[in-house]
Amino acid sequence: MTNPNDHRPYVELPVEARTLLTIVARAATFRFGVRPHDDSYLEPWLAEIWNSERLAPSDLADPARMTLVIKEHMSSSFSSENQQSAVSANEDVA
């Protein structure tokens, strides 16, 4: 039996844990006013967060903490996307 406090790679998480993480991420996007992405974008992004933060299944028991972790990653990931979109739009106009 594995310890719920040990990091498990995202791909080894049970589907229920990945689903819960997706729900928390979707709630965070709405709460912080970020345009929600489809699952094809969200899944690898959540895997990157999970593995880079070395999260463990027990971390899912604290949705407030998970929301903050996701918010931190959202601010860096989505703000750089918005900047790239703004640059692209300006380049098209010029």
C-alpha positions in Angstrom: 0.0 0.0 0.0 1.3 3.4 -0.9 1.5 6.4 1.5 -1.0 9.1 0.5 1.6 11.7 1.5 4.2 10.5 -1.0 4.3 12.1 -4.5 2.8 10.0 -7.2 3.3 11.1 -10.9 0.1 12.5 -12.4 -0.2 9.6 -14.8 -0.3 7.1 -11.9 -3.2 8.9 -10.1 -6.6 7.2 -10.1 -9.1 8.7 -12.4 -11.1 10.0 -9.4 -8.1 12.0 -8.2 -7.5 13.5 -11.7 -11.2 14.3 -12.0 -11.2 16.1 -8.6 -8.1 18.1 -9.7 -9.9 19.1 -12.9 -12.9 20.2 -10.9 -10.8 22.4 -8.6 -9.0 23.8 -11.7 -12.2 24.6 -13.5 -13.6 26.3 -10.3 -10.3 28.3 -10.0 -10.6 29.5 -13.6 -14.1 30.8 -13.0 -13.2 32.3 -9.6 -10.2 34.2 -10.9 -11.8 35.2 -14.2 -9.6 33.2 -16.5 -11.1 32.0 -19.7 -11.6 28.2 -19.2 -9.7 25.9 -21.6 -10.9 22.7 -23.0 -9.7 19.4 -21.5 -7.1 18.8 -24.2 -5.3 21.8 -22.9 -6.2 21.4 -19.2 -5.0 17.8 -18.8 -1.3 18.4 -19.7 -1.3 21.7 -17.8 -2.5 20.0 -14.6 0.0 17.2 -15.1 2.8 19.7 -15.3 1.6 21.5 -12.1 1.1 18.2 -10.2 4.5 16.9 -11.1 6.5 20.1 -10.7 5.0 20.8 -7.3 5.5 17.1 -6.4 2.0 16.9 -5.1 0.6 13.9 -3.3 -2.9 12.4 -3.3 -3.3 13.7 0.3 -3.0 17.3 -1.1 -6.4 16.8 -2.8 -8.0 16.8 0.7 -7.3 20.6 0.9 -9.2 22.3 -1.9 -8.2 25.8 -0.7 -4.5 24.9 -1.0 -5.0 23.3 -4.4 -6.8 26.4 -5.6 -3.9 28.6 -4.5 -1.4 26.3 -6.2 -3.5 26.4 -9.4 -3.9 30.2 -9.1 -0.2 30.7 -8.9 0.4 28.6 -12.1 -2.6 30.3 -13.8 -1.2 33.8 -13.3 2.1 32.8 -15.0 0.8 30.5 -17.7 -2.3 32.4 -18.8 -0.8 35.9 -18.5 2.0 34.9 -20.8 -0.6 33.5 -23.2 -2.6 36.7 -23.1 0.6 38.8 -23.8 1.4 36.6 -26.8 -2.2 37.0 -28.1 -2.0 40.7 -27.7 1.4 40.8 -29.5 -0.1 38.7 -32.3 -3.1 40.9 -32.6 -0.9 44.1 -32.8 1.3 42.5 -35.4 -1.8 41.8 -37.6 -2.9 45.4 -37.4 0.5 46.9 -38.3 
